[in-house]
Amino acid sequence: MTERGQGSVVSLHSDVKNASGSDIPSTQSIVSREFFDAVFEQAPPMYMARPDGTVIYANNGYREHFRPGAAQRVEDKILPSLPQDHLDIVKRIAETGETETRQLSLTSGRETEYFLSRHFPIFDDEDQLIAICGSFINSTRQVNAEAKLREEKRRFLDITRAASDWIWETDADGRLTFVSDRVVQAVGLPPMLLKGKKLADLGVFKPEPTGGNKAEFAMEQHVPFRSVPLEIQDTSGDYKIFNMSGVPVFNEKGRFVGYRGTSDDITARLHAEDEALSSKANLERAINEITKKNIQLEVTAKKALESAKAKDTFLANMSHELRTPLNAIIGFAEVIGLETFGPISDKYREYVGDILNSGKHLLSLIEDILDIARIESDKIPIEIVPTPLGGMVADAYVLVQNHARQKSLEIIGTRITEDVKLAVDPTRCLQILVNIIGNAVKFTPNGGTIGIEYEIIDDTFVDITVWDTGPGIAPEDQEKIFEAFKQAHEGVYSRGTDGVGLGLTLSLKLARLMGGNITVKSSLSDGSRFKIRLPLAH
């Protein structure tokens, strides 16, 4: 057999006639066929087919692995037909006369085998294509070994990338022979510009506390080094610090050939450590400040406790030392006014009236002060019950109508349906309404008008608005009027009126205790609108 291009030229002499000229095979022919069968049956999978795809020969290896199709009779032999993919290869080679090499896989259950196949043409002495032969070499071990090697390489690269920013290698002279691509992200330079340089050319190794250089000493001694800081200036001009670690590499003869290592960017970590140290110092200062503040708070708390005790003492004194004798004075004045012990003159009757009015005014002032003190001490009782708004407004009107008539004031009210109920303490709600409406009566000039309106807000609150045609309140004074013992500063709102400025303060505190609020809108010469917002009962 001789080579011809990518095919083969063969001469086959399978039968030799004997001396008598008969077709009985000679001993040599029989030995050749038995030798042929023995050799090829032990060979790797292989087949031989005619150019039209008819199988001439297929050994057991081919039959077992590729399970060709249904058997076909060729002369006196029963041979299988080729699988479709092998038949396609045979037909293609029959047309081109070119050898084909392919890598293929066979899966049986969970196992997969890999084969390197070679399909080539066979020519006779007259250069005529007479057959195509295919052989299959089992390459499973090689393929699996290569796959395992690739996986190990990927695993190594993944672990290295996860554990470091870039990888490097040097030769025996310490010059870089390999730098991973991630160095671009680290310092802004491509690997090709770093090859041939030494690590010390990239930046400055941070010296040890003793003054030596751990990395350079290790590389001179061909020993490993770990976490040696190298400061590098990147292409943007910023300085970065990398922890350099490396191990020496020796060939199979034990000769030193260079270093392999990793580099980790620790710039952010070092900055964080600096910030942590700074934060620690700030924290220590803050702790010292807090300690001082706590001492001050303890002193303040002690004073507040003493103040609370003083307030309790004040409440007790106000209640007993002032209110008790004042009630007695009012009571005796009323007895004198009724002439229980005998008639009195008009002048004394006038004096008795002054005593009664002054006593009641002073008692009202004391009650307001006590209420404010109770609110601030959380000692004022509040009992929330459904309360008709109409009844509250009517009761408040009764209490202020005499004063309103004396000043010829017109009070305009809106009809309030019986189903409008507030979730309030009735006594405290009436106290608020009397204070607000009473203020309107007090500060509205003779012949003026006062109005009372209401509006339900979001089915949750009721806004009760009390407006008047009084002198109004300057914008800068509208917050002050809710402060204890303050009225509008030197304004017309305070001229010619009595009181010390506790009514609005108490009303606001009571409204907020019941979940509401009080606000005011006013301007000088345009009157005022006080809005009392209180919860709606459901």
Order of alpha helices (4+ residues) and beta strands (2+ residues): beta-beta-alpha-beta-beta-alpha-beta-beta-alpha-beta-beta-beta-alpha-beta-beta-alpha-alpha-alpha-beta-alpha-beta-beta-beta-alpha-alpha-alpha-beta-alpha-beta-beta-alpha-beta-beta-alpha-beta-beta
